[in-house]
Amino acid sequence: MISCSERTHRGDHNPVSPLSPFLDSQGVLILDGGLATELEKLGHDLNHSLWSARVLIDCPEDVRRVHRSYLEAGADCIASISYQATVQGFVKAGLSEAEAEELLLRSVKLACEARDEFHQKRAQRLRPLVAASVGPYGAFLGDGSEYSGRDGLTRSELRSFHEPRWDILSCSSADLIAFETIPSLREAEALVELISEHPGVSAWLSFSCRDERHISDGTPMRECAAVLSDCDQIVAIGVNCTAPRHISSLIDELRAGAPEKSVVVYPNSGEVYDTKTKRWAGTADPVHFGLACIEWRSRGASMIGGCCRTGPTHISEMRRILVEPDGG
């Protein structure tokens, strides 16, 4: 593990938001889409306890390839493939703690390399950001509890689970941390405890939601936003991996609870997974998704992207509509 003395010094005060250059110049920041979705298209079987993190071991070049595809599509920020990559998960899969640390750092390194290669060729664009992805405890369990919040852990236990990965990623070369698909206020509070002890680190925190007003554990979104609003290091609050039809109302709840915070939304495609047939049902039309983002932007979202079952075409459509409507 990285010791306190080895941590990268990032200052003693709350950081300036890394979002500011994008919001000041464009009014909106475009996120990427589903990493696992694109890796499956490349032929990777993700039916494994490590899910997409398995590709870090088997084929890191494909991870870099997917990152590049999102940057070329117009993403201003790409997330590392560390959502389901945890020290505990790697150790359970037979790796050592040292190997787990190296793989977590590799996840950020691959994203940074893809970003730097892209920006060398597209210097006229603002230099894209890299966010180190941190998924919930439920993602480690792999039992769907990231969509229920019924993980059975106390806030202290959740903090202990997240701390080993946090100690590594908070010292990485990522521009900020992305706490993603958080299903409960209890887990969000545990993560805020961790980030508050490292005042030089910025993050956004997005919840998974059960409907248009509540996160997955049933807590009102407005209440969650209000609780997180006092943490200056949380530069945006929002929702991800939730059906697009709920997003507009959830933006209203977020803005009511934390009016000074940026709002981040990146829903799934709207398709539904059938656990019996193990197939996705419904449509994932990038044009319809792109048009929906106009509504989300008008409601107040300033960071917009996609999650499961969305791809570079969705992101390209968003950029075309929100950032470059005149083809610029």
Backbone hydrogen bonds, N-H to C=O, Kabsch-Sander energy under -0.5 kcal/mol:
donor,donor_aa,acceptor,acceptor_aa,energy
6,E,3,S,-1.0
7,R,3,S,-0.6
7,R,4,C,-1.0
20,S,17,S,-1.2
22,F,19,L,-0.9
23,L,19,L,-2.2
24,D,20,S,-2.9
25,S,21,P,-1.5
26,Q,22,F,-2.9
27,G,22,F,-1.0
28,V,22,F,-0.6
29,L,302,S,-2.6
31,L,29,L,-0.5
31,L,304,I,-2.6
32,D,77,C,-0.6
34,G,307,C,-0.9
34,G,310,T,-1.3
38,E,34,G,-1.1
39,L,35,L,-2.2
40,E,36,A,-2.4
41,K,37,T,-1.4
42,L,38,E,-1.1
43,G,40,E,-1.7
44,H,39,L,-2.1
46,L,44,H,-0.8
48,H,46,L,-2.4
51,W,48,H,-1.5
53,A,50,L,-1.8
54,R,51,W,-1.7
55,V,52,S,-1.6
56,L,53,A,-1.0
57,I,53,A,-0.5
57,I,54,R,-1.2
58,D,54,R,-2.1
59,C,55,V,-2.3
62,D,59,C,-1.3
63,V,59,C,-0.9
64,R,60,P,-2.0
65,R,61,E,-2.1
66,V,62,D,-2.2
67,H,63,V,-2.3
68,R,64,R,-2.3
69,S,65,R,-1.9
70,Y,66,V,-1.7
71,L,67,H,-2.1
72,E,68,R,-2.8
73,A,69,S,-1.2
74,G,70,Y,-0.8
74,G,71,L,-0.9
75,A,70,Y,-2.4
76,D,30,I,-3.4
77,C,30,I,-1.2
78,I,129,L,-2.2
80,S,131,A,-2.8
82,S,80,S,-0.9
85,A,82,S,-0.9
86,T,84,Q,-0.8
90,F,86,T,-2.5
91,V,87,V,-2.4
92,K,88,Q,-2.3
93,A,89,G,-1.4
94,G,91,V,-1.6
95,L,90,F,-2.5
100,A,96,S,-2.2
101,E,97,E,-2.4
102,E,98,A,-2.1
103,L,99,E,-2.1
104,L,100,A,-2.2
105,L,101,E,-2.3
106,R,102,E,-2.0
107,S,103,L,-1.9
108,V,104,L,-1.1
109,K,105,L,-2.4
110,L,106,R,-2.7
111,A,107,S,-1.2
112,C,108,V,-2.6
113,E,109,K,-2.7
114,A,110,L,-2.2
115,R,111,A,-2.4
116,D,112,C,-2.8
117,E,113,E,-2.5
118,F,114,A,-2.1
119,H,115,R,-2.6
120,Q,116,D,-1.7
121,K,117,E,-0.8
121,K,118,F,-0.8
122,R,118,F,-1.5
125,R,122,R,-1.8
129,L,76,D,-2.9
131,A,78,I,-2.7
132,A,176,L,-2.5
133,S,131,A,-0.7
134,V,178,A,-3.0
135,G,83,Y,-1.0
139,A,136,P,-1.0
140,F,136,P,-0.9
140,F,137,Y,-0.6
141,L,137,Y,-1.6
142,G,138,G,-1.8
143,D,138,G,-0.7
147,Y,144,G,-1.9
148,S,145,S,-1.3
149,G,145,S,-2.9
151,D,149,G,-1.5
158,L,154,T,-2.3
159,R,155,R,-2.3
160,S,156,S,-2.1
161,F,157,E,-1.9
162,H,158,L,-2.2
163,E,159,R,-1.9
166,W,162,H,-2.6
167,D,163,E,-2.7
168,I,164,P,-0.9
169,L,165,R,-2.8
170,S,166,W,-2.6
171,C,168,I,-1.0
172,S,169,L,-1.3
175,D,130,V,-2.3
176,L,130,V,-1.3
177,I,202,S,-2.2
178,A,132,A,-2.7
179,F,177,I,-0.6
179,F,204,W,-2.7
180,E,134,V,-2.5
180,E,178,A,-0.8
182,I,206,S,-2.4
188,A,184,S,-1.8
189,E,185,L,-2.5
190,A,186,R,-1.5
191,L,187,E,-1.9
192,V,188,A,-2.2
193,E,189,E,-1.9
194,L,190,A,-1.4
195,I,191,L,-2.4
196,S,192,V,-2.2
197,E,193,E,-0.7
197,E,194,L,-1.1
198,H,195,I,-1.8
201,V,198,H,-2.0
203,A,233,Q,-2.3
204,W,177,I,-2.1
205,L,236,A,-2.0
206,S,179,F,-2.9
207,F,238,G,-2.7
208,S,182,I,-1.5
210,R,214,H,-1.4
211,D,214,H,-1.3
215,I,219,T,-2.6
216,S,208,S,-2.3
217,D,183,P,-1.7
218,G,215,I,-2.1
221,M,213,R,-3.0
224,C,220,P,-1.9
225,A,221,M,-2.7
226,A,222,R,-2.0
227,V,223,E,-2.2
228,L,224,C,-2.0
229,S,225,A,-1.2
230,D,227,V,-0.6
231,C,228,L,-1.8
232,D,230,D,-0.9
234,I,231,C,-1.2
235,V,203,A,-2.5
235,V,233,Q,-1.2
236,A,203,A,-0.8
237,I,262,S,-2.3
238,G,205,L,-2.1
239,V,264,V,-1.9
240,N,207,F,-2.3
241,C,266,Y,-1.7
246,H,243,A,-1.9
247,I,244,P,-1.3
248,S,244,P,-0.5
250,L,246,H,-1.8
251,I,247,I,-2.4
252,D,248,S,-1.7
253,E,249,S,-1.9
254,L,250,L,-2.5
255,R,251,I,-2.5
256,A,252,D,-1.7
257,G,253,E,-1.9
258,A,254,L,-2.5
261,K,258,A,-1.7
262,S,235,V,-1.1
263,V,300,G,-0.5
264,V,237,I,-1.5
265,V,303,M,-2.9
266,Y,239,V,-2.1
268,N,242,T,-1.3
269,S,308,C,-1.9
272,V,281,A,-2.8
274,D,272,V,-0.5
274,D,279,R,-3.0
275,T,273,Y,-0.7
278,K,274,D,-2.1
279,R,274,D,-0.9
281,A,272,V,-2.9
289,F,285,D,-2.3
290,G,286,P,-2.7
291,L,287,V,-2.3
292,A,288,H,-2.1
293,C,289,F,-1.3
294,I,290,G,-0.5
294,I,291,L,-1.1
295,E,291,L,-0.8
295,E,292,A,-0.6
296,W,292,A,-1.8
297,R,293,C,-2.4
298,S,294,I,-2.2
299,R,295,E,-1.7
300,G,296,W,-0.8
300,G,297,R,-0.8
301,A,296,W,-2.3
302,S,263,V,-2.1
303,M,263,V,-1.7
304,I,29,L,-2.2
305,G,265,V,-1.9
306,G,32,D,-2.2
307,C,267,P,-2.2
310,T,307,C,-1.8
314,H,311,G,-0.8
315,I,311,G,-1.7
316,S,312,P,-2.8
317,E,313,T,-2.0
318,M,314,H,-2.0
319,R,315,I,-2.5
320,R,316,S,-2.3
321,I,317,E,-2.0
322,L,318,M,-3.2
323,V,319,R,-2.1
324,E,319,R,-2.7
327,G,324,E,-2.2
